[in-house]
Amino acid sequence: MLAGKRWRSAARTDPGKVRSRNEDAFLDCPEHGLWAVADGMGGHRHGDLASRLIVESLAELPVMGDLDERVRRLRQCLHWLNRRLGEELTVISGQTEQTVGSTVVALLRDGNRAACVWAGDSRCYLWRNQRLYQLSRDHSLLQRLLDEGEVSPEQARRHPSAHALTRAVGASAQLNLEVLELEVRPGDAFLLCSDGLYQNLDQRTLDHALSLASPRAALERLFDSALRGAARDNLTGIVIRQ
C-alpha cells in the first residue's frame, strides 16, 4: 500500500502548432501513486482513441497490494489492451489493415519504491542530485541503429524511418514491455513525456526546469520553451516530485 508523504505532480498536454488533433493522453493520479503518458501512433487512424483507452484503463486498476502486485496488474492490463487494439478496434475502424496503437510510459510508486513500465519512445526521466537521468530507453529504429553502432548518430537521425517505433501497444500480436524498478530518494523528481515534448528541448532546458521545486512551475518552463520552437507534434508531460 502507499505510504509516506504523498507526491505532488502537474500534467499538461498541447496539440502543438501543426496538428489539429491531439493524439496524446495522460494520467495524473498522485493519490494512487500512478502516472502515465500515452502517444497515439502518428499517421494512424484513431490514435487518440488508443491513447485515451490506455490511460482510462490504467486509471481503473486497483490500488491495493505492494508494488510488485501493482506492476503485475498494470502489465496484464497493457497486454489485454494490446490484444483489443490489435483486433477489435482495428476492425471497428473499418480499416482491417490499419494499425491502431499507442506508446505508453507509466510510473508507479509505493513508499520508497518505484517502477517505470514502457513500450515505445515516450520517456521517463529522473532528476536526482542535480543530475538528469533517462530511465527509459526508446523502442525506435533510431535507437536500434545507434545500438548497433554501424552508423553515426547523424546518419541514424537522417534515416527516413528513424522515428519508426519497434514496440507499441497495439502494434503487433506480441507486446514486449520493459520494466525498471528503483529506490526513491528524498529530492527525486520525475518527468514523463511524449516525444513531441522532449524533441523540442535541450539538456540545459530540462535541467533548469526540473531543478525547480514546484512541479507546475517546472512544467510551465518546459512547455514555454517547447512552444517557442517548431512544436510540429503533440506535446505532453507530467512532472512528479516530493
Biotite code that builds the C-alpha atoms (Angstrom):
import biotite.structure as struc

atoms = struc.array([
    struc.Atom([0.000, 0.000, 0.000], chain_id="A", res_id=1, res_name="MET", atom_name="CA", element="C"),
    struc.Atom([1.009, 3.616, -0.467], chain_id="A", res_id=2, res_name="LEU", atom_name="CA", element="C"),
    struc.Atom([2.907, 5.007, 2.478], chain_id="A", res_id=3, res_name="ALA", atom_name="CA", element="C"),
    struc.Atom([4.778, 8.133, 3.448], chain_id="A", res_id=4, res_name="GLY", atom_name="CA", element="C"),
    struc.Atom([4.427, 11.645, 2.108], chain_id="A", res_id=5, res_name="LYS", atom_name="CA", element="C"),
    struc.Atom([2.193, 11.978, -0.944], chain_id="A", res_id=6, res_name="ARG", atom_name="CA", element="C"),
    struc.Atom([3.987, 13.132, -4.041], chain_id="A", res_id=7, res_name="TRP", atom_name="CA", element="C"),
    struc.Atom([2.997, 16.268, -5.921], chain_id="A", res_id=8, res_name="ARG", atom_name="CA", element="C"),
    struc.Atom([2.569, 16.359, -9.678], chain_id="A", res_id=9, res_name="SER", atom_name="CA", element="C"),
    struc.Atom([1.425, 18.542, -12.549], chain_id="A", res_id=10, res_name="ALA", atom_name="CA", element="C"),
    struc.Atom([0.364, 17.432, -16.031], chain_id="A", res_id=11, res_name="ALA", atom_name="CA", element="C"),
    struc.Atom([-0.309, 19.186, -19.311], chain_id="A", res_id=12, res_name="ARG", atom_name="CA", element="C"),
    struc.Atom([-0.933, 18.381, -22.967], chain_id="A", res_id=13, res_name="THR", atom_name="CA", element="C"),
    struc.Atom([-0.997, 20.621, -26.034], chain_id="A", res_id=14, res_name="ASP", atom_name="CA", element="C"),
    struc.Atom([-1.679, 19.828, -29.721], chain_id="A", res_id=15, res_name="PRO", atom_name="CA", element="C"),
    struc.Atom([1.353, 21.874, -30.786], chain_id="A", res_id=16, res_name="GLY", atom_name="CA", element="C"),
    struc.Atom([1.496, 24.301, -33.692], chain_id="A", res_id=17, res_name="LYS", atom_name="CA", element="C"),
    struc.Atom([0.830, 21.996, -36.656], chain_id="A", res_id=18, res_name="VAL", atom_name="CA", element="C"),
    struc.Atom([-1.561, 19.168, -35.827], chain_id="A", res_id=19, res_name="ARG", atom_name="CA", element="C"),
    struc.Atom([-5.277, 19.822, -35.437], chain_id="A", res_id=20, res_name="SER", atom_name="CA", element="C"),
    struc.Atom([-5.890, 16.691, -33.366], chain_id="A", res_id=21, res_name="ARG", atom_name="CA", element="C"),
    struc.Atom([-4.172, 15.771, -30.114], chain_id="A", res_id=22, res_name="ASN", atom_name="CA", element="C"),
    struc.Atom([-3.405, 12.047, -30.034], chain_id="A", res_id=23, res_name="GLU", atom_name="CA", element="C"),
    struc.Atom([-1.629, 12.231, -26.664], chain_id="A", res_id=24, res_name="ASP", atom_name="CA", element="C"),
    struc.Atom([-3.270, 11.415, -23.329], chain_id="A", res_id=25, res_name="ALA", atom_name="CA", element="C"),
    struc.Atom([-2.090, 11.393, -19.728], chain_id="A", res_id=26, res_name="PHE", atom_name="CA", element="C"),
    struc.Atom([-2.986, 10.011, -16.307], chain_id="A", res_id=27, res_name="LEU", atom_name="CA", element="C"),
    struc.Atom([-2.105, 12.148, -13.284], chain_id="A", res_id=28, res_name="ASP", atom_name="CA", element="C"),
    struc.Atom([-3.068, 10.263, -10.104], chain_id="A", res_id=29, res_name="CYS", atom_name="CA", element="C"),
    struc.Atom([-0.721, 11.256, -7.243], chain_id="A", res_id=30, res_name="PRO", atom_name="CA", element="C"),
    struc.Atom([-3.190, 9.948, -4.660], chain_id="A", res_id=31, res_name="GLU", atom_name="CA", element="C"),
    struc.Atom([-2.698, 6.458, -6.116], chain_id="A", res_id=32, res_name="HIS", atom_name="CA", element="C"),
    struc.Atom([0.983, 6.807, -6.911], chain_id="A", res_id=33, res_name="GLY", atom_name="CA", element="C"),
    struc.Atom([0.312, 6.300, -10.617], chain_id="A", res_id=34, res_name="LEU", atom_name="CA", element="C"),
    struc.Atom([1.141, 8.443, -13.641], chain_id="A", res_id=35, res_name="TRP", atom_name="CA", element="C"),
    struc.Atom([1.188, 7.670, -17.364], chain_id="A", res_id=36, res_name="ALA", atom_name="CA", element="C"),
    struc.Atom([1.659, 9.261, -20.784], chain_id="A", res_id=37, res_name="VAL", atom_name="CA", element="C"),
    struc.Atom([0.383, 7.654, -23.988], chain_id="A", res_id=38, res_name="ALA", atom_name="CA", element="C"),
    struc.Atom([1.070, 8.900, -27.512], chain_id="A", res_id=39, res_name="ASP", atom_name="CA", element="C"),
    struc.Atom([-1.256, 7.606, -30.224], chain_id="A", res_id=40, res_name="GLY", atom_name="CA", element="C"),
    struc.Atom([0.778, 6.471, -33.186], chain_id="A", res_id=41, res_name="MET", atom_name="CA", element="C"),
    struc.Atom([1.184, 9.423, -35.567], chain_id="A", res_id=42, res_name="GLY", atom_name="CA", element="C"),
    struc.Atom([-0.305, 8.998, -39.006], chain_id="A", res_id=43, res_name="GLY", atom_name="CA", element="C"),
    struc.Atom([-2.634, 6.200, -37.901], chain_id="A", res_id=44, res_name="HIS", atom_name="CA", element="C"),
    struc.Atom([-6.409, 6.490, -37.639], chain_id="A", res_id=45, res_name="ARG", atom_name="CA", element="C"),
    struc.Atom([-7.858, 6.547, -34.134], chain_id="A", res_id=46, res_name="HIS", atom_name="CA", element="C"),
    struc.Atom([-4.519, 7.184, -32.420], chain_id="A", res_id=47, res_name="GLY", atom_name="CA", element="C"),
    struc.Atom([-6.346, 9.436, -29.990], chain_id="A", res_id=48, res_name="ASP", atom_name="CA", element="C"),
    struc.Atom([-8.743, 6.593, -29.180], chain_id="A", res_id=49, res_name="LEU", atom_name="CA", element="C"),
    struc.Atom([-5.845, 4.230, -28.454], chain_id="A", res_id=50, res_name="ALA", atom_name="CA", element="C"),
    struc.Atom([-4.040, 6.623, -26.114], chain_id="A", res_id=51, res_name="SER", atom_name="CA", element="C"),
    struc.Atom([-7.237, 7.566, -24.286], chain_id="A", res_id=52, res_name="ARG", atom_name="CA", element="C"),
    struc.Atom([-8.211, 3.921, -23.828], chain_id="A", res_id=53, res_name="LEU", atom_name="CA", element="C"),
    struc.Atom([-4.817, 3.187, -22.266], chain_id="A", res_id=54, res_name="ILE", atom_name="CA", element="C"),
    struc.Atom([-4.968, 5.940, -19.643], chain_id="A", res_id=55, res_name="VAL", atom_name="CA", element="C"),
    struc.Atom([-8.629, 5.284, -18.836], chain_id="A", res_id=56, res_name="GLU", atom_name="CA", element="C"),
    struc.Atom([-7.935, 1.576, -18.337], chain_id="A", res_id=57, res_name="SER", atom_name="CA", element="C"),
    struc.Atom([-4.895, 2.226, -16.135], chain_id="A", res_id=58, res_name="LEU", atom_name="CA", element="C"),
    struc.Atom([-6.949, 4.645, -14.027], chain_id="A", res_id=59, res_name="ALA", atom_name="CA", element="C"),
    struc.Atom([-9.340, 1.814, -13.158], chain_id="A", res_id=60, res_name="GLU", atom_name="CA", element="C"),
    struc.Atom([-6.661, -0.516, -11.782], chain_id="A", res_id=61, res_name="LEU", atom_name="CA", element="C"),
    struc.Atom([-6.990, -1.468, -8.084], chain_id="A", res_id=62, res_name="PRO", atom_name="CA", element="C"),
    struc.Atom([-4.619, 0.350, -5.743], chain_id="A", res_id=63, res_name="VAL", atom_name="CA", element="C"),
    struc.Atom([-4.270, -2.396, -3.140], chain_id="A", res_id=64, res_name="MET", atom_name="CA", element="C"),
    struc.Atom([-1.207, -4.640, -2.920], chain_id="A", res_id=65, res_name="GLY", atom_name="CA", element="C"),
    struc.Atom([2.517, -3.969, -2.917], chain_id="A", res_id=66, res_name="ASP", atom_name="CA", element="C"),
    struc.Atom([4.483, -2.564, -5.827], chain_id="A", res_id=67, res_name="LEU", atom_name="CA", element="C"),
    struc.Atom([5.169, -5.993, -7.336], chain_id="A", res_id=68, res_name="ASP", atom_name="CA", element="C"),
    struc.Atom([1.464, -6.808, -7.413], chain_id="A", res_id=69, res_name="GLU", atom_name="CA", element="C"),
    struc.Atom([0.556, -3.430, -8.891], chain_id="A", res_id=70, res_name="ARG", atom_name="CA", element="C"),
    struc.Atom([3.198, -3.762, -11.615], chain_id="A", res_id=71, res_name="VAL", atom_name="CA", element="C"),
    struc.Atom([1.835, -7.224, -12.445], chain_id="A", res_id=72, res_name="ARG", atom_name="CA", element="C"),
    struc.Atom([-1.708, -5.869, -12.807], chain_id="A", res_id=73, res_name="ARG", atom_name="CA", element="C"),
    struc.Atom([-0.524, -2.930, -14.917], chain_id="A", res_id=74, res_name="LEU", atom_name="CA", element="C"),
    struc.Atom([1.341, -5.237, -17.277], chain_id="A", res_id=75, res_name="ARG", atom_name="CA", element="C"),
    struc.Atom([-1.671, -7.537, -17.563], chain_id="A", res_id=76, res_name="GLN", atom_name="CA", element="C"),
    struc.Atom([-3.843, -4.535, -18.411], chain_id="A", res_id=77, res_name="CYS", atom_name="CA", element="C"),
    struc.Atom([-1.482, -3.392, -21.169], chain_id="A", res_id=78, res_name="LEU", atom_name="CA", element="C"),
    struc.Atom([-1.273, -6.886, -22.655], chain_id="A", res_id=79, res_name="HIS", atom_name="CA", element="C"),
    struc.Atom([-5.079, -7.037, -22.700], chain_id="A", res_id=80, res_name="TRP", atom_name="CA", element="C"),
    struc.Atom([-5.214, -3.645, -24.392], chain_id="A", res_id=81, res_name="LEU", atom_name="CA", element="C"),
    struc.Atom([-2.647, -4.797, -26.946], chain_id="A", res_id=82, res_name="ASN", atom_name="CA", element="C"),
    struc.Atom([-4.978, -7.611, -27.981], chain_id="A", res_id=83, res_name="ARG", atom_name="CA", element="C"),
    struc.Atom([-8.000, -5.304, -28.063], chain_id="A", res_id=84, res_name="ARG", atom_name="CA", element="C"),
    struc.Atom([-6.272, -2.611, -30.097], chain_id="A", res_id=85, res_name="LEU", atom_name="CA", element="C"),
    struc.Atom([-4.800, -5.196, -32.437], chain_id="A", res_id=86, res_name="GLY", atom_name="CA", element="C"),
    struc.Atom([-8.074, -6.942, -33.131], chain_id="A", res_id=87, res_name="GLU", atom_name="CA", element="C"),
    struc.Atom([-11.370, -5.417, -32.053], chain_id="A", res_id=88, res_name="GLU", atom_name="CA", element="C"),
    struc.Atom([-10.680, -1.705, -32.602], chain_id="A", res_id=89, res_name="LEU", atom_name="CA", element="C"),
    struc.Atom([-8.881, -2.265, -35.898], chain_id="A", res_id=90, res_name="THR", atom_name="CA", element="C"),
    struc.Atom([-11.997, -3.956, -37.247], chain_id="A", res_id=91, res_name="VAL", atom_name="CA", element="C"),
    struc.Atom([-14.253, -1.231, -35.810], chain_id="A", res_id=92, res_name="ILE", atom_name="CA", element="C"),
    struc.Atom([-12.223, 1.426, -37.609], chain_id="A", res_id=93, res_name="SER", atom_name="CA", element="C"),
    struc.Atom([-13.251, -0.125, -40.915], chain_id="A", res_id=94, res_name="GLY", atom_name="CA", element="C"),
    struc.Atom([-9.613, -0.471, -41.956], chain_id="A", res_id=95, res_name="GLN", atom_name="CA", element="C"),
    struc.Atom([-8.594, -4.040, -41.154], chain_id="A", res_id=96, res_name="THR", atom_name="CA", element="C"),
    struc.Atom([-5.094, -3.397, -42.470], chain_id="A", res_id=97, res_name="GLU", atom_name="CA", element="C"),
    struc.Atom([-4.693, -0.217, -40.401], chain_id="A", res_id=98, res_name="GLN", atom_name="CA", element="C"),
    struc.Atom([-2.739, -0.246, -37.141], chain_id="A", res_id=99, res_name="THR", atom_name="CA", element="C"),
    struc.Atom([-4.400, 1.332, -34.110], chain_id="A", res_id=100, res_name="VAL", atom_name="CA", element="C"),
    struc.Atom([-1.770, 1.787, -31.421], chain_id="A", res_id=101, res_name="GLY", atom_name="CA", element="C"),
    struc.Atom([-0.005, 3.963, -28.899], chain_id="A", res_id=102, res_name="SER", atom_name="CA", element="C"),
    struc.Atom([3.189, 4.298, -26.935], chain_id="A", res_id=103, res_name="THR", atom_name="CA", element="C"),
    struc.Atom([2.941, 4.186, -23.152], chain_id="A", res_id=104, res_name="VAL", atom_name="CA", element="C"),
    struc.Atom([5.204, 5.117, -20.270], chain_id="A", res_id=105, res_name="VAL", atom_name="CA", element="C"),
    struc.Atom([3.901, 4.664, -16.719], chain_id="A", res_id=106, res_name="ALA", atom_name="CA", element="C"),
    struc.Atom([5.361, 5.340, -13.297], chain_id="A", res_id=107, res_name="LEU", atom_name="CA", element="C"),
    struc.Atom([4.166, 3.510, -10.177], chain_id="A", res_id=108, res_name="LEU", atom_name="CA", element="C"),
    struc.Atom([5.212, 4.497, -6.659], chain_id="A", res_id=109, res_name="ARG", atom_name="CA", element="C"),
    struc.Atom([4.743, 2.660, -3.379], chain_id="A", res_id=110, res_name="ASP", atom_name="CA", element="C"),
    struc.Atom([6.587, 4.076, -0.377], chain_id="A", res_id=111, res_name="GLY", atom_name="CA", element="C"),
    struc.Atom([10.281, 4.345, -1.249], chain_id="A", res_id=112, res_name="ASN", atom_name="CA", element="C"),
    struc.Atom([9.971, 2.060, -4.286], chain_id="A", res_id=113, res_name="ARG", atom_name="CA", element="C"),
    struc.Atom([9.034, 2.985, -7.840], chain_id="A", res_id=114, res_name="ALA", atom_name="CA", element="C"),
    struc.Atom([8.724, 1.199, -11.167], chain_id="A", res_id=115, res_name="ALA", atom_name="CA", element="C"),
    struc.Atom([8.753, 2.563, -14.709], chain_id="A", res_id=116, res_name="CYS", atom_name="CA", element="C"),
    struc.Atom([6.956, 0.489, -17.374], chain_id="A", res_id=117, res_name="VAL", atom_name="CA", element="C"),
    struc.Atom([7.067, 1.418, -21.049], chain_id="A", res_id=118, res_name="TRP", atom_name="CA", element="C"),
    struc.Atom([6.729, 0.489, -24.714], chain_id="A", res_id=119, res_name="ALA", atom_name="CA", element="C"),
    struc.Atom([7.643, 2.933, -27.468], chain_id="A", res_id=120, res_name="GLY", atom_name="CA", element="C"),
    struc.Atom([9.504, 6.233, -27.378], chain_id="A", res_id=121, res_name="ASP", atom_name="CA", element="C"),
    struc.Atom([7.636, 8.197, -24.711], chain_id="A", res_id=122, res_name="SER", atom_name="CA", element="C"),
    struc.Atom([10.175, 8.737, -21.935], chain_id="A", res_id=123, res_name="ARG", atom_name="CA", element="C"),
    struc.Atom([10.739, 8.717, -18.195], chain_id="A", res_id=124, res_name="CYS", atom_name="CA", element="C"),
    struc.Atom([13.472, 10.964, -16.777], chain_id="A", res_id=125, res_name="TYR", atom_name="CA", element="C"),
    struc.Atom([14.799, 11.112, -13.230], chain_id="A", res_id=126, res_name="LEU", atom_name="CA", element="C"),
    struc.Atom([16.237, 14.295, -11.688], chain_id="A", res_id=127, res_name="TRP", atom_name="CA", element="C"),
    struc.Atom([18.483, 13.358, -8.755], chain_id="A", res_id=128, res_name="ARG", atom_name="CA", element="C"),
    struc.Atom([21.261, 15.265, -7.017], chain_id="A", res_id=129, res_name="ASN", atom_name="CA", element="C"),
    struc.Atom([21.298, 17.956, -9.712], chain_id="A", res_id=130, res_name="GLN", atom_name="CA", element="C"),
    struc.Atom([21.719, 15.394, -12.486], chain_id="A", res_id=131, res_name="ARG", atom_name="CA", element="C"),
    struc.Atom([19.295, 14.205, -15.152], chain_id="A", res_id=132, res_name="LEU", atom_name="CA", element="C"),
    struc.Atom([18.983, 10.505, -15.991], chain_id="A", res_id=133, res_name="TYR", atom_name="CA", element="C"),
    struc.Atom([16.906, 8.989, -18.802], chain_id="A", res_id=134, res_name="GLN", atom_name="CA", element="C"),
    struc.Atom([15.410, 5.880, -17.205], chain_id="A", res_id=135, res_name="LEU", atom_name="CA", element="C"),
    struc.Atom([13.545, 4.586, -20.244], chain_id="A", res_id=136, res_name="SER", atom_name="CA", element="C"),
    struc.Atom([15.212, 3.539, -23.477], chain_id="A", res_id=137, res_name="ARG", atom_name="CA", element="C"),
    struc.Atom([13.425, 4.338, -26.735], chain_id="A", res_id=138, res_name="ASP", atom_name="CA", element="C"),
    struc.Atom([11.908, 1.453, -28.645], chain_id="A", res_id=139, res_name="HIS", atom_name="CA", element="C"),
    struc.Atom([12.578, 3.013, -32.052], chain_id="A", res_id=140, res_name="SER", atom_name="CA", element="C"),
    struc.Atom([14.536, 2.314, -35.208], chain_id="A", res_id=141, res_name="LEU", atom_name="CA", element="C"),
    struc.Atom([16.755, 5.298, -34.397], chain_id="A", res_id=142, res_name="LEU", atom_name="CA", element="C"),
    struc.Atom([17.762, 3.774, -31.065], chain_id="A", res_id=143, res_name="GLN", atom_name="CA", element="C"),
    struc.Atom([18.323, 0.377, -32.703], chain_id="A", res_id=144, res_name="ARG", atom_name="CA", element="C"),
    struc.Atom([20.623, 1.919, -35.307], chain_id="A", res_id=145, res_name="LEU", atom_name="CA", element="C"),
    struc.Atom([22.576, 3.682, -32.564], chain_id="A", res_id=146, res_name="LEU", atom_name="CA", element="C"),
    struc.Atom([22.813, 0.495, -30.502], chain_id="A", res_id=147, res_name="ASP", atom_name="CA", element="C"),
    struc.Atom([24.165, -1.456, -33.478], chain_id="A", res_id=148, res_name="GLU", atom_name="CA", element="C"),
    struc.Atom([26.900, 1.162, -33.893], chain_id="A", res_id=149, res_name="GLY", atom_name="CA", element="C"),
    struc.Atom([27.096, 0.717, -37.658], chain_id="A", res_id=150, res_name="GLU", atom_name="CA", element="C"),
    struc.Atom([26.107, 4.319, -38.407], chain_id="A", res_id=151, res_name="VAL", atom_name="CA", element="C"),
    struc.Atom([26.942, 7.654, -36.821], chain_id="A", res_id=152, res_name="SER", atom_name="CA", element="C"),
    struc.Atom([24.331, 9.464, -34.708], chain_id="A", res_id=153, res_name="PRO", atom_name="CA", element="C"),
    struc.Atom([23.877, 11.989, -37.519], chain_id="A", res_id=154, res_name="GLU", atom_name="CA", element="C"),
    struc.Atom([23.390, 9.222, -40.116], chain_id="A", res_id=155, res_name="GLN", atom_name="CA", element="C"),
    struc.Atom([20.916, 7.459, -37.821], chain_id="A", res_id=156, res_name="ALA", atom_name="CA", element="C"),
    struc.Atom([18.882, 10.661, -37.359], chain_id="A", res_id=157, res_name="ARG", atom_name="CA", element="C"),
    struc.Atom([18.765, 11.197, -41.143], chain_id="A", res_id=158, res_name="ARG", atom_name="CA", element="C"),
    struc.Atom([17.429, 7.691, -41.786], chain_id="A", res_id=159, res_name="HIS", atom_name="CA", element="C"),
    struc.Atom([13.998, 8.045, -43.480], chain_id="A", res_id=160, res_name="PRO", atom_name="CA", element="C"),
    struc.Atom([12.385, 5.710, -40.930], chain_id="A", res_id=161, res_name="SER", atom_name="CA", element="C"),
    struc.Atom([14.418, 6.819, -37.913], chain_id="A", res_id=162, res_name="ALA", atom_name="CA", element="C"),
    struc.Atom([11.364, 7.634, -35.806], chain_id="A", res_id=163, res_name="HIS", atom_name="CA", element="C"),
    struc.Atom([9.516, 4.404, -36.602], chain_id="A", res_id=164, res_name="ALA", atom_name="CA", element="C"),
    struc.Atom([8.620, 2.506, -33.435], chain_id="A", res_id=165, res_name="LEU", atom_name="CA", element="C"),
    struc.Atom([9.854, -1.007, -32.767], chain_id="A", res_id=166, res_name="THR", atom_name="CA", element="C"),
    struc.Atom([7.376, -1.509, -29.894], chain_id="A", res_id=167, res_name="ARG", atom_name="CA", element="C"),
    struc.Atom([3.969, -0.022, -29.060], chain_id="A", res_id=168, res_name="ALA", atom_name="CA", element="C"),
    struc.Atom([0.659, -1.139, -27.582], chain_id="A", res_id=169, res_name="VAL", atom_name="CA", element="C"),
    struc.Atom([-1.446, -2.474, -30.466], chain_id="A", res_id=170, res_name="GLY", atom_name="CA", element="C"),
    struc.Atom([1.393, -2.545, -32.983], chain_id="A", res_id=171, res_name="ALA", atom_name="CA", element="C"),
    struc.Atom([1.914, -6.304, -33.065], chain_id="A", res_id=172, res_name="SER", atom_name="CA", element="C"),
    struc.Atom([0.445, -9.524, -31.719], chain_id="A", res_id=173, res_name="ALA", atom_name="CA", element="C"),
    struc.Atom([3.147, -9.796, -29.044], chain_id="A", res_id=174, res_name="GLN", atom_name="CA", element="C"),
    struc.Atom([3.723, -6.854, -26.717], chain_id="A", res_id=175, res_name="LEU", atom_name="CA", element="C"),
    struc.Atom([7.148, -6.652, -25.072], chain_id="A", res_id=176, res_name="ASN", atom_name="CA", element="C"),
    struc.Atom([7.080, -4.266, -22.126], chain_id="A", res_id=177, res_name="LEU", atom_name="CA", element="C"),
    struc.Atom([10.189, -3.023, -20.400], chain_id="A", res_id=178, res_name="GLU", atom_name="CA", element="C"),
    struc.Atom([10.258, -2.512, -16.623], chain_id="A", res_id=179, res_name="VAL", atom_name="CA", element="C"),
    struc.Atom([12.786, -0.659, -14.482], chain_id="A", res_id=180, res_name="LEU", atom_name="CA", element="C"),
    struc.Atom([12.494, -0.632, -10.687], chain_id="A", res_id=181, res_name="GLU", atom_name="CA", element="C"),
    struc.Atom([14.367, 1.749, -8.405], chain_id="A", res_id=182, res_name="LEU", atom_name="CA", element="C"),
    struc.Atom([14.545, 3.055, -4.870], chain_id="A", res_id=183, res_name="GLU", atom_name="CA", element="C"),
    struc.Atom([13.180, 6.562, -4.463], chain_id="A", res_id=184, res_name="VAL", atom_name="CA", element="C"),
    struc.Atom([15.345, 9.090, -2.610], chain_id="A", res_id=185, res_name="ARG", atom_name="CA", element="C"),
    struc.Atom([14.428, 12.417, -0.979], chain_id="A", res_id=186, res_name="PRO", atom_name="CA", element="C"),
    struc.Atom([14.509, 15.223, -3.532], chain_id="A", res_id=187, res_name="GLY", atom_name="CA", element="C"),
    struc.Atom([13.897, 12.980, -6.544], chain_id="A", res_id=188, res_name="ASP", atom_name="CA", element="C"),
    struc.Atom([11.802, 14.359, -9.384], chain_id="A", res_id=189, res_name="ALA", atom_name="CA", element="C"),
    struc.Atom([10.472, 12.547, -12.449], chain_id="A", res_id=190, res_name="PHE", atom_name="CA", element="C"),
    struc.Atom([9.380, 13.672, -15.896], chain_id="A", res_id=191, res_name="LEU", atom_name="CA", element="C"),
    struc.Atom([7.119, 11.542, -18.093], chain_id="A", res_id=192, res_name="LEU", atom_name="CA", element="C"),
    struc.Atom([6.690, 12.919, -21.604], chain_id="A", res_id=193, res_name="CYS", atom_name="CA", element="C"),
    struc.Atom([5.828, 12.189, -25.207], chain_id="A", res_id=194, res_name="SER", atom_name="CA", element="C"),
    struc.Atom([8.430, 12.593, -27.937], chain_id="A", res_id=195, res_name="ASP", atom_name="CA", element="C"),
    struc.Atom([6.756, 15.797, -29.085], chain_id="A", res_id=196, res_name="GLY", atom_name="CA", element="C"),
    struc.Atom([7.908, 17.470, -25.881], chain_id="A", res_id=197, res_name="LEU", atom_name="CA", element="C"),
    struc.Atom([11.460, 16.191, -25.427], chain_id="A", res_id=198, res_name="TYR", atom_name="CA", element="C"),
    struc.Atom([12.385, 16.563, -29.102], chain_id="A", res_id=199, res_name="GLN", atom_name="CA", element="C"),
    struc.Atom([11.837, 20.308, -28.706], chain_id="A", res_id=200, res_name="ASN", atom_name="CA", element="C"),
    struc.Atom([14.040, 20.614, -25.599], chain_id="A", res_id=201, res_name="LEU", atom_name="CA", element="C"),
    struc.Atom([17.766, 20.532, -24.964], chain_id="A", res_id=202, res_name="ASP", atom_name="CA", element="C"),
    struc.Atom([19.596, 19.184, -21.931], chain_id="A", res_id=203, res_name="GLN", atom_name="CA", element="C"),
    struc.Atom([20.040, 22.608, -20.359], chain_id="A", res_id=204, res_name="ARG", atom_name="CA", element="C"),
    struc.Atom([16.309, 23.386, -20.511], chain_id="A", res_id=205, res_name="THR", atom_name="CA", element="C"),
    struc.Atom([15.421, 20.046, -18.947], chain_id="A", res_id=206, res_name="LEU", atom_name="CA", element="C"),
    struc.Atom([17.972, 20.581, -16.182], chain_id="A", res_id=207, res_name="ASP", atom_name="CA", element="C"),
    struc.Atom([16.777, 24.080, -15.337], chain_id="A", res_id=208, res_name="HIS", atom_name="CA", element="C"),
    struc.Atom([13.101, 23.140, -15.321], chain_id="A", res_id=209, res_name="ALA", atom_name="CA", element="C"),
    struc.Atom([13.427, 20.021, -13.188], chain_id="A", res_id=210, res_name="LEU", atom_name="CA", element="C"),
    struc.Atom([15.569, 21.845, -10.632], chain_id="A", res_id=211, res_name="SER", atom_name="CA", element="C"),
    struc.Atom([12.513, 23.957, -9.726], chain_id="A", res_id=212, res_name="LEU", atom_name="CA", element="C"),
    struc.Atom([10.723, 22.964, -6.515], chain_id="A", res_id=213, res_name="ALA", atom_name="CA", element="C"),
    struc.Atom([7.218, 23.319, -7.962], chain_id="A", res_id=214, res_name="SER", atom_name="CA", element="C"),
    struc.Atom([6.016, 20.662, -10.450], chain_id="A", res_id=215, res_name="PRO", atom_name="CA", element="C"),
    struc.Atom([3.676, 23.237, -12.022], chain_id="A", res_id=216, res_name="ARG", atom_name="CA", element="C"),
    struc.Atom([6.474, 25.781, -12.462], chain_id="A", res_id=217, res_name="ALA", atom_name="CA", element="C"),
    struc.Atom([8.754, 23.100, -13.940], chain_id="A", res_id=218, res_name="ALA", atom_name="CA", element="C"),
    struc.Atom([6.069, 22.008, -16.391], chain_id="A", res_id=219, res_name="LEU", atom_name="CA", element="C"),
    struc.Atom([5.304, 25.564, -17.473], chain_id="A", res_id=220, res_name="GLU", atom_name="CA", element="C"),
    struc.Atom([9.013, 26.179, -18.078], chain_id="A", res_id=221, res_name="ARG", atom_name="CA", element="C"),
    struc.Atom([9.205, 23.068, -20.288], chain_id="A", res_id=222, res_name="LEU", atom_name="CA", element="C"),
    struc.Atom([6.104, 23.919, -22.324], chain_id="A", res_id=223, res_name="PHE", atom_name="CA", element="C"),
    struc.Atom([7.034, 27.567, -22.727], chain_id="A", res_id=224, res_name="ASP", atom_name="CA", element="C"),
    struc.Atom([10.399, 26.505, -24.147], chain_id="A", res_id=225, res_name="SER", atom_name="CA", element="C"),
    struc.Atom([8.944, 23.813, -26.415], chain_id="A", res_id=226, res_name="ALA", atom_name="CA", element="C"),
    struc.Atom([6.208, 26.056, -27.801], chain_id="A", res_id=227, res_name="LEU", atom_name="CA", element="C"),
    struc.Atom([8.775, 28.706, -28.741], chain_id="A", res_id=228, res_name="ARG", atom_name="CA", element="C"),
    struc.Atom([10.122, 26.117, -31.186], chain_id="A", res_id=229, res_name="GLY", atom_name="CA", element="C"),
    struc.Atom([8.508, 24.380, -34.154], chain_id="A", res_id=230, res_name="ALA", atom_name="CA", element="C"),
    struc.Atom([6.230, 22.137, -31.992], chain_id="A", res_id=231, res_name="ALA", atom_name="CA", element="C"),
    struc.Atom([5.204, 20.063, -35.010], chain_id="A", res_id=232, res_name="ARG", atom_name="CA", element="C"),
    struc.Atom([3.907, 17.199, -32.844], chain_id="A", res_id=233, res_name="ASP", atom_name="CA", element="C"),
    struc.Atom([1.569, 16.958, -29.867], chain_id="A", res_id=234, res_name="ASN", atom_name="CA", element="C"),
    struc.Atom([3.272, 17.719, -26.542], chain_id="A", res_id=235, res_name="LEU", atom_name="CA", element="C"),
    struc.Atom([2.503, 16.023, -23.223], chain_id="A", res_id=236, res_name="THR", atom_name="CA", element="C"),
    struc.Atom([4.370, 15.991, -19.921], chain_id="A", res_id=237, res_name="GLY", atom_name="CA", element="C"),
    struc.Atom([3.990, 15.171, -16.232], chain_id="A", res_id=238, res_name="ILE", atom_name="CA", element="C"),
    struc.Atom([6.397, 16.405, -13.568], chain_id="A", res_id=239, res_name="VAL", atom_name="CA", element="C"),
    struc.Atom([6.344, 14.453, -10.289], chain_id="A", res_id=240, res_name="ILE", atom_name="CA", element="C"),
    struc.Atom([8.210, 15.142, -7.062], chain_id="A", res_id=241, res_name="ARG", atom_name="CA", element="C"),
    struc.Atom([8.005, 15.001, -3.283], chain_id="A", res_id=242, res_name="GLN", atom_name="CA", element="C"),
])
